[in-house]
Amino acid sequence: MTVMAMTLRLTDEETEALRRQAEREHRSMHEVARMAIQVYIERDARRDHVRELAAQVKERHAGLLDRLAQ
């Protein structure tokens, strides 16, 4: 596993919100931020997958969908 260091610039309000969340979860701010990024990426990937599946269904069942619309 490769680890890359980076700087994350947050507003004072974002920093405070992150600190409070980390305290609630008994985790480090670093861990909470990493988990939030992972959730965001996974949610976006699922959204893309659902759109792709919906397009396939729409194409495969275009005739039926047209009849249902009438």
Biopython code that builds the backbone (N, CA, C, O; Angstrom):
import numpy as np
from Bio.PDB.StructureBuilder import StructureBuilder

atoms = [
    (1, "MET", "N", (0.851, -1.175, 0.000)),
    (1, "MET", "CA", (0.000, 0.000, 0.000)),
    (1, "MET", "C", (0.898, 1.239, 0.000)),
    (1, "MET", "O", (1.825, 1.346, 0.802)),
    (2, "THR", "N", (0.615, 2.150, -0.890)),
    (2, "THR", "CA", (1.342, 3.409, -0.954)),
    (2, "THR", "C", (0.600, 4.458, -0.143)),
    (2, "THR", "O", (-0.624, 4.565, -0.224)),
    (3, "VAL", "N", (1.332, 5.218, 0.626)),
    (3, "VAL", "CA", (0.748, 6.289, 1.426)),
    (3, "VAL", "C", (1.252, 7.608, 0.881)),
    (3, "VAL", "O", (2.452, 7.780, 0.664)),
    (4, "MET", "N", (0.336, 8.545, 0.660)),
    (4, "MET", "CA", (0.702, 9.857, 0.153)),
    (4, "MET", "C", (0.297, 10.912, 1.170)),
    (4, "MET", "O", (-0.836, 10.921, 1.653)),
    (5, "ALA", "N", (1.211, 11.781, 1.486)),
    (5, "ALA", "CA", (0.902, 12.884, 2.400)),
    (5, "ALA", "C", (0.301, 14.027, 1.599)),
    (5, "ALA", "O", (0.663, 14.252, 0.444)),
    (6, "MET", "N", (-0.618, 14.742, 2.225)),
    (6, "MET", "CA", (-1.202, 15.909, 1.577)),
    (6, "MET", "C", (-1.645, 16.893, 2.644)),
    (6, "MET", "O", (-1.772, 16.546, 3.818)),
    (7, "THR", "N", (-1.873, 18.106, 2.224)),
    (7, "THR", "CA", (-2.359, 19.137, 3.131)),
    (7, "THR", "C", (-3.826, 19.377, 2.829)),
    (7, "THR", "O", (-4.209, 19.553, 1.673)),
    (8, "LEU", "N", (-4.633, 19.383, 3.857)),
    (8, "LEU", "CA", (-6.064, 19.651, 3.713)),
    (8, "LEU", "C", (-6.353, 20.979, 4.388)),
    (8, "LEU", "O", (-6.165, 21.129, 5.595)),
    (9, "ARG", "N", (-6.803, 21.924, 3.615)),
    (9, "ARG", "CA", (-7.101, 23.248, 4.163)),
    (9, "ARG", "C", (-8.602, 23.354, 4.438)),
    (9, "ARG", "O", (-9.427, 23.213, 3.535)),
    (10, "LEU", "N", (-8.929, 23.601, 5.686)),
    (10, "LEU", "CA", (-10.317, 23.717, 6.111)),
    (10, "LEU", "C", (-10.548, 25.091, 6.725)),
    (10, "LEU", "O", (-9.635, 25.719, 7.260)),
    (11, "THR", "N", (-11.792, 25.536, 6.632)),
    (11, "THR", "CA", (-12.150, 26.768, 7.338)),
    (11, "THR", "C", (-12.171, 26.470, 8.837)),
    (11, "THR", "O", (-12.142, 25.312, 9.254)),
    (12, "ASP", "N", (-12.222, 27.521, 9.626)),
    (12, "ASP", "CA", (-12.318, 27.330, 11.082)),
    (12, "ASP", "C", (-13.564, 26.526, 11.441)),
    (12, "ASP", "O", (-13.526, 25.671, 12.326)),
    (13, "GLU", "N", (-14.661, 26.801, 10.754)),
    (13, "GLU", "CA", (-15.923, 26.101, 11.025)),
    (13, "GLU", "C", (-15.824, 24.627, 10.645)),
    (13, "GLU", "O", (-16.300, 23.760, 11.378)),
    (14, "GLU", "N", (-15.209, 24.343, 9.502)),
    (14, "GLU", "CA", (-15.043, 22.947, 9.089)),
    (14, "GLU", "C", (-14.125, 22.195, 10.046)),
    (14, "GLU", "O", (-14.380, 21.038, 10.383)),
    (15, "THR", "N", (-13.067, 22.852, 10.477)),
    (15, "THR", "CA", (-12.145, 22.231, 11.428)),
    (15, "THR", "C", (-12.852, 21.905, 12.734)),
    (15, "THR", "O", (-12.667, 20.826, 13.298)),
    (16, "GLU", "N", (-13.656, 22.833, 13.208)),
    (16, "GLU", "CA", (-14.379, 22.615, 14.459)),
    (16, "GLU", "C", (-15.400, 21.485, 14.312)),
    (16, "GLU", "O", (-15.549, 20.660, 15.213)),
    (17, "ALA", "N", (-16.092, 21.449, 13.190)),
    (17, "ALA", "CA", (-17.062, 20.376, 12.951)),
    (17, "ALA", "C", (-16.357, 19.022, 12.881)),
    (17, "ALA", "O", (-16.856, 18.031, 13.416)),
    (18, "LEU", "N", (-15.216, 18.980, 12.232)),
    (18, "LEU", "CA", (-14.447, 17.745, 12.143)),
    (18, "LEU", "C", (-13.951, 17.320, 13.524)),
    (18, "LEU", "O", (-13.996, 16.137, 13.863)),
    (19, "ARG", "N", (-13.486, 18.265, 14.308)),
    (19, "ARG", "CA", (-13.020, 17.962, 15.661)),
    (19, "ARG", "C", (-14.146, 17.383, 16.511)),
    (19, "ARG", "O", (-13.955, 16.391, 17.214)),
    (20, "ARG", "N", (-15.335, 18.017, 16.441)),
    (20, "ARG", "CA", (-16.482, 17.517, 17.216)),
    (20, "ARG", "C", (-16.870, 16.105, 16.776)),
    (20, "ARG", "O", (-17.152, 15.242, 17.607)),
    (21, "GLN", "N", (-16.882, 15.880, 15.465)),
    (21, "GLN", "CA", (-17.232, 14.544, 14.963)),
    (21, "GLN", "C", (-16.223, 13.509, 15.429)),
    (21, "GLN", "O", (-16.601, 12.413, 15.842)),
    (22, "ALA", "N", (-14.965, 13.844, 15.367)),
    (22, "ALA", "CA", (-13.916, 12.919, 15.820)),
    (22, "ALA", "C", (-14.087, 12.597, 17.300)),
    (22, "ALA", "O", (-13.926, 11.448, 17.711)),
    (23, "GLU", "N", (-14.408, 13.594, 18.087)),
    (23, "GLU", "CA", (-14.639, 13.357, 19.517)),
    (23, "GLU", "C", (-15.830, 12.434, 19.738)),
    (23, "GLU", "O", (-15.774, 11.529, 20.571)),
    (24, "ARG", "N", (-16.920, 12.667, 18.984)),
    (24, "ARG", "CA", (-18.111, 11.816, 19.126)),
    (24, "ARG", "C", (-17.795, 10.368, 18.799)),
    (24, "ARG", "O", (-18.313, 9.453, 19.439)),
    (25, "GLU", "N", (-16.937, 10.158, 17.792)),
    (25, "GLU", "CA", (-16.623, 8.800, 17.343)),
    (25, "GLU", "C", (-15.405, 8.207, 18.054)),
    (25, "GLU", "O", (-15.040, 7.056, 17.817)),
    (26, "HIS", "N", (-14.788, 8.994, 18.917)),
    (26, "HIS", "CA", (-13.563, 8.555, 19.590)),
    (26, "HIS", "C", (-12.513, 8.119, 18.575)),
    (26, "HIS", "O", (-11.873, 7.077, 18.722)),
    (27, "ARG", "N", (-12.354, 8.944, 17.541)),
    (27, "ARG", "CA", (-11.380, 8.704, 16.481)),
    (27, "ARG", "C", (-10.565, 9.978, 16.287)),
    (27, "ARG", "O", (-10.901, 11.035, 16.821)),
    (28, "SER", "N", (-9.498, 9.857, 15.521)),
    (28, "SER", "CA", (-8.718, 11.048, 15.187)),
    (28, "SER", "C", (-9.422, 11.817, 14.076)),
    (28, "SER", "O", (-10.215, 11.255, 13.321)),
    (29, "MET", "N", (-9.126, 13.092, 13.987)),
    (29, "MET", "CA", (-9.669, 13.900, 12.894)),
    (29, "MET", "C", (-9.205, 13.328, 11.564)),
    (29, "MET", "O", (-9.964, 13.312, 10.595)),
    (30, "HIS", "N", (-7.977, 12.865, 11.513)),
    (30, "HIS", "CA", (-7.418, 12.266, 10.298)),
    (30, "HIS", "C", (-8.261, 11.073, 9.849)),
    (30, "HIS", "O", (-8.615, 10.956, 8.676)),
    (31, "GLU", "N", (-8.576, 10.194, 10.793)),
    (31, "GLU", "CA", (-9.354, 8.996, 10.462)),
    (31, "GLU", "C", (-10.763, 9.358, 9.990)),
    (31, "GLU", "O", (-11.264, 8.777, 9.027)),
    (32, "VAL", "N", (-11.394, 10.304, 10.658)),
    (32, "VAL", "CA", (-12.744, 10.724, 10.263)),
    (32, "VAL", "C", (-12.719, 11.324, 8.859)),
    (32, "VAL", "O", (-13.601, 11.035, 8.051)),
    (33, "ALA", "N", (-11.728, 12.147, 8.563)),
    (33, "ALA", "CA", (-11.621, 12.753, 7.226)),
    (33, "ALA", "C", (-11.397, 11.682, 6.164)),
    (33, "ALA", "O", (-12.025, 11.725, 5.106)),
    (34, "ARG", "N", (-10.511, 10.722, 6.430)),
    (34, "ARG", "CA", (-10.262, 9.642, 5.465)),
    (34, "ARG", "C", (-11.521, 8.823, 5.211)),
    (34, "ARG", "O", (-11.824, 8.480, 4.068)),
    (35, "MET", "N", (-12.256, 8.510, 6.281)),
    (35, "MET", "CA", (-13.484, 7.734, 6.131)),
    (35, "MET", "C", (-14.528, 8.506, 5.336)),
    (35, "MET", "O", (-15.245, 7.923, 4.522)),
    (36, "ALA", "N", (-14.617, 9.808, 5.565)),
    (36, "ALA", "CA", (-15.579, 10.637, 4.832)),
    (36, "ALA", "C", (-15.252, 10.647, 3.344)),
    (36, "ALA", "O", (-16.152, 10.580, 2.507)),
    (37, "ILE", "N", (-13.982, 10.729, 3.019)),
    (37, "ILE", "CA", (-13.571, 10.699, 1.612)),
    (37, "ILE", "C", (-13.929, 9.363, 0.990)),
    (37, "ILE", "O", (-14.442, 9.314, -0.128)),
    (38, "GLN", "N", (-13.661, 8.275, 1.706)),
    (38, "GLN", "CA", (-13.978, 6.944, 1.192)),
    (38, "GLN", "C", (-15.481, 6.784, 0.945)),
    (38, "GLN", "O", (-15.882, 6.249, -0.088)),
    (39, "VAL", "N", (-16.303, 7.238, 1.875)),
    (39, "VAL", "CA", (-17.765, 7.150, 1.724)),
    (39, "VAL", "C", (-18.221, 7.956, 0.514)),
    (39, "VAL", "O", (-19.057, 7.496, -0.263)),
    (40, "TYR", "N", (-17.676, 9.153, 0.356)),
    (40, "TYR", "CA", (-18.032, 10.020, -0.775)),
    (40, "TYR", "C", (-17.712, 9.329, -2.104)),
    (40, "TYR", "O", (-18.541, 9.316, -3.014)),
    (41, "ILE", "N", (-16.522, 8.761, -2.213)),
    (41, "ILE", "CA", (-16.105, 8.098, -3.451)),
    (41, "ILE", "C", (-16.969, 6.877, -3.733)),
    (41, "ILE", "O", (-17.387, 6.667, -4.872)),
    (42, "GLU", "N", (-17.241, 6.071, -2.713)),
    (42, "GLU", "CA", (-18.072, 4.873, -2.899)),
    (42, "GLU", "C", (-19.498, 5.243, -3.290)),
    (42, "GLU", "O", (-20.097, 4.581, -4.138)),
    (43, "ARG", "N", (-20.049, 6.295, -2.682)),
    (43, "ARG", "CA", (-21.419, 6.730, -3.013)),
    (43, "ARG", "C", (-21.492, 7.205, -4.458)),
    (43, "ARG", "O", (-22.452, 6.903, -5.167)),
    (44, "ASP", "N", (-20.483, 7.946, -4.894)),
    (44, "ASP", "CA", (-20.455, 8.433, -6.268)),
    (44, "ASP", "C", (-20.348, 7.265, -7.251)),
    (44, "ASP", "O", (-20.997, 7.274, -8.297)),
    (45, "ALA", "N", (-19.541, 6.273, -6.924)),
    (45, "ALA", "CA", (-19.395, 5.098, -7.787)),
    (45, "ALA", "C", (-20.712, 4.327, -7.872)),
    (45, "ALA", "O", (-21.093, 3.868, -8.949)),
    (46, "ARG", "N", (-21.411, 4.182, -6.738)),
    (46, "ARG", "CA", (-22.719, 3.499, -6.759)),
    (46, "ARG", "C", (-23.718, 4.271, -7.602)),
    (46, "ARG", "O", (-24.491, 3.675, -8.351)),
    (47, "ARG", "N", (-23.711, 5.595, -7.486)),
    (47, "ARG", "CA", (-24.631, 6.425, -8.270)),
    (47, "ARG", "C", (-24.383, 6.212, -9.765)),
    (47, "ARG", "O", (-25.330, 6.059, -10.536)),
    (48, "ASP", "N", (-23.123, 6.201, -10.170)),
    (48, "ASP", "CA", (-22.787, 5.965, -11.577)),
    (48, "ASP", "C", (-23.251, 4.581, -12.023)),
    (48, "ASP", "O", (-23.759, 4.422, -13.132)),
    (49, "HIS", "N", (-23.076, 3.583, -11.160)),
    (49, "HIS", "CA", (-23.480, 2.217, -11.497)),
    (49, "HIS", "C", (-24.998, 2.125, -11.670)),
    (49, "HIS", "O", (-25.477, 1.472, -12.597)),
    (50, "VAL", "N", (-25.743, 2.764, -10.795)),
    (50, "VAL", "CA", (-27.210, 2.757, -10.893)),
    (50, "VAL", "C", (-27.657, 3.439, -12.183)),
    (50, "VAL", "O", (-28.560, 2.954, -12.865)),
    (51, "ARG", "N", (-27.023, 4.566, -12.516)),
    (51, "ARG", "CA", (-27.365, 5.251, -13.774)),
    (51, "ARG", "C", (-27.103, 4.354, -14.977)),
    (51, "ARG", "O", (-27.902, 4.303, -15.912)),
    (52, "GLU", "N", (-25.981, 3.649, -14.944)),
    (52, "GLU", "CA", (-25.643, 2.743, -16.036)),
    (52, "GLU", "C", (-26.668, 1.617, -16.151)),
    (52, "GLU", "O", (-27.104, 1.285, -17.254)),
    (53, "LEU", "N", (-27.048, 1.038, -15.035)),
    (53, "LEU", "CA", (-28.057, -0.024, -15.054)),
    (53, "LEU", "C", (-29.407, 0.501, -15.534)),
    (53, "LEU", "O", (-30.097, -0.180, -16.294)),
    (54, "ALA", "N", (-29.791, 1.695, -15.105)),
    (54, "ALA", "CA", (-31.068, 2.277, -15.541)),
    (54, "ALA", "C", (-31.075, 2.513, -17.042)),
    (54, "ALA", "O", (-32.095, 2.299, -17.698)),
    (55, "ALA", "N", (-29.949, 2.952, -17.592)),
    (55, "ALA", "CA", (-29.857, 3.175, -19.032)),
    (55, "ALA", "C", (-29.993, 1.853, -19.782)),
    (55, "ALA", "O", (-30.624, 1.797, -20.837)),
    (56, "GLN", "N", (-29.405, 0.794, -19.241)),
    (56, "GLN", "CA", (-29.516, -0.527, -19.873)),
    (56, "GLN", "C", (-30.963, -1.020, -19.863)),
    (56, "GLN", "O", (-31.449, -1.552, -20.861)),
    (57, "VAL", "N", (-31.644, -0.841, -18.742)),
    (57, "VAL", "CA", (-33.043, -1.260, -18.643)),
    (57, "VAL", "C", (-33.896, -0.442, -19.598)),
    (57, "VAL", "O", (-34.763, -0.984, -20.283)),
    (58, "LYS", "N", (-33.653, 0.857, -19.643)),
    (58, "LYS", "CA", (-34.415, 1.726, -20.540)),
    (58, "LYS", "C", (-34.241, 1.296, -21.995)),
    (58, "LYS", "O", (-35.208, 1.250, -22.755)),
    (59, "GLU", "N", (-33.012, 0.985, -22.374)),
    (59, "GLU", "CA", (-32.742, 0.557, -23.749)),
    (59, "GLU", "C", (-33.360, -0.812, -24.031)),
    (59, "GLU", "O", (-33.979, -1.019, -25.074)),
    (60, "ARG", "N", (-33.188, -1.730, -23.104)),
    (60, "ARG", "CA", (-33.674, -3.098, -23.297)),
    (60, "ARG", "C", (-35.193, -3.155, -23.352)),
    (60, "ARG", "O", (-35.754, -3.972, -24.082)),
    (61, "HIS", "N", (-35.863, -2.304, -22.594)),
    (61, "HIS", "CA", (-37.323, -2.371, -22.489)),
    (61, "HIS", "C", (-37.990, -1.111, -23.049)),
    (61, "HIS", "O", (-39.050, -0.702, -22.575)),
    (62, "ALA", "N", (-37.377, -0.511, -24.042)),
    (62, "ALA", "CA", (-37.891, 0.739, -24.620)),
    (62, "ALA", "C", (-39.320, 0.577, -25.116)),
    (62, "ALA", "O", (-40.158, 1.442, -24.865)),
    (63, "GLY", "N", (-39.609, -0.502, -25.806)),
    (63, "GLY", "CA", (-40.963, -0.725, -26.328)),
    (63, "GLY", "C", (-41.990, -0.815, -25.220)),
    (63, "GLY", "O", (-43.040, -0.178, -25.296)),
    (64, "LEU", "N", (-41.711, -1.577, -24.217)),
    (64, "LEU", "CA", (-42.622, -1.726, -23.084)),
    (64, "LEU", "C", (-42.822, -0.372, -22.381)),
    (64, "LEU", "O", (-43.944, -0.009, -22.029)),
    (65, "LEU", "N", (-41.751, 0.345, -22.187)),
    (65, "LEU", "CA", (-41.863, 1.643, -21.527)),
    (65, "LEU", "C", (-42.709, 2.610, -22.348)),
    (65, "LEU", "O", (-43.477, 3.391, -21.786)),
    (66, "ASP", "N", (-42.576, 2.565, -23.662)),
    (66, "ASP", "CA", (-43.402, 3.411, -24.530)),
    (66, "ASP", "C", (-44.879, 3.051, -24.400)),
    (66, "ASP", "O", (-45.733, 3.935, -24.326)),
    (67, "ARG", "N", (-45.179, 1.743, -24.373)),
    (67, "ARG", "CA", (-46.572, 1.307, -24.229)),
    (67, "ARG", "C", (-47.140, 1.704, -22.877)),
    (67, "ARG", "O", (-48.299, 2.109, -22.783)),
    (68, "LEU", "N", (-46.345, 1.592, -21.844)),
    (68, "LEU", "CA", (-46.793, 1.986, -20.506)),
    (68, "LEU", "C", (-47.057, 3.494, -20.413)),
    (68, "LEU", "O", (-47.934, 3.936, -19.672)),
    (69, "ALA", "N", (-46.296, 4.261, -21.165)),
    (69, "ALA", "CA", (-46.449, 5.721, -21.133)),
    (69, "ALA", "C", (-47.745, 6.163, -21.796)),
    (69, "ALA", "O", (-48.233, 7.261, -21.525)),
    (70, "GLN", "N", (-48.311, 5.325, -22.664)),
    (70, "GLN", "CA", (-49.544, 5.698, -23.379)),
    (70, "GLN", "C", (-50.736, 5.415, -22.592)),
    (70, "GLN", "O", (-51.851, 5.669, -23.047)),
]
sb = StructureBuilder()
sb.init_structure("model")
sb.init_model(0)
sb.init_chain("A")
sb.init_seg("    ")
for serial, (resi, resn, name, xyz) in enumerate(atoms, 1):
    if name == "N":
        sb.init_residue(resn, " ", resi, " ")
    sb.init_atom(name, np.array(xyz, "f"), 0.0, 1.0, " ", f" {name:<3s}", serial, name[0])
structure = sb.get_structure()
